[in-house]
């Protein structure tokens, strides 16, 4: 089994904060992709409900993910979550069990 960790995080923005939330989440992309240990970091927005966002992330290890969680910009998201989000984030850690071709 691989040490790689997959994160699926679902976030629901406050209706009046959708654009601001989207802009903040987009600001995380390039900085996170530049982090040592980041394999993939992709943000998705629901076609049916623009207030819903999901991150799909892959990290080389749990340690790399833990370092990511200590970055100033992730700490800012956690600190501002009540400002941006209508619900608590649904964050799931997963292990890929299929093999890539």
NORBEL-V246441 format. One line per field, one symbol per residue. ss: DSSP state (a for helix, b for strand, c for the rest). phi: phi as a letter, one per 30 degrees, with the letter a starting at -180 (. if undefined). burial: I if it has 9 or more other C-alpha atoms within 8 Angstrom, else O. A space follows every 10 residues. Layout:
BEGIN
ss=???
phi=???
burial=???
END
This chain:
BEGIN
ss=ccccbbbbbb bbbcaaaaaa aaaaaaaaaa aaaccccbbb bbbbbccccc cbbbbbbbbc caaaaaaaac caaaaaaaaa aaaabccccb bbbbcccccc c
phi=.ddecccbbc bbddedcedd dedddddded ddddddjdcb abcbbddcbd dcbbccbbbd addddddedc deddddeddc edddcdbddc cbcbcdcdcd d
burial=OOOIIIIIII IIIIOOIIOO IOOOIOOIIO OIIOOOIIII IOIOIIOOOI IIIIIIIIII IIOIIOOIOO OOOIIOOOOO IOOIIIOOIO OOOOOIOOOO O
END
